């Protein structure tokens, strides 16, 4: 006779290493109820403008032939570095995770996932 083991509930949302089921938050530190949980997002990224390497190379190569090559130094690109810190608190569970973000779309994606988690915590 074989025993039937219950199938664990699937995550409907993951944020970093935080998983959400219909009624629970699962982290490496433990599990806590989703209902009444509090979520905090802290953007720890920096965005800077820099001259790309290929623009410097093109400026040097074309400066030899004509001074118009120096216009390549006007090229700029935005570089985002850092992480978004997501913190969740529910009952006795307190957990933070850092999610590396390399562009503004990744930051917006993390914020949208936390907003979805907040609405799920209020709904269930």
C-alpha positions, 0 to 999 in steps of 0.5 A: 500500500502506498501513501499519497503525499500532498503536492506542495502548493505552487508559487504564483509569484517569486521576488528574488528568493521569496516565493508566494503561494495563495496563503503563505510567504516562503523564504529561506528563513521560513514560512509565514502567512501572506495575509497581513504581510508588509512589503518595503522596496528600497531602490539602491541603484545609481544611473550614470552617463558615460562615453562608450568604449566604441565611441572613444575608439572611433574618435581616435581613429577618425581624429587622425583623418579629420577632426569630425571624429571628435564628435564621437565623444559626444555619444553617451549611454546610461549605465544603471548599477546596483540592486533593489532591496525587497523586505517582507515582514509577516508575524515573526518572519522578517526577510530582506533580499537584494535583487540586482538590476541593470536597467530601469525596466528591471527596477520597474519589474521588481516594483510591479511584483511587490505591488502584486504581492501587496495586493495579494496580501490585502486580498487573501 
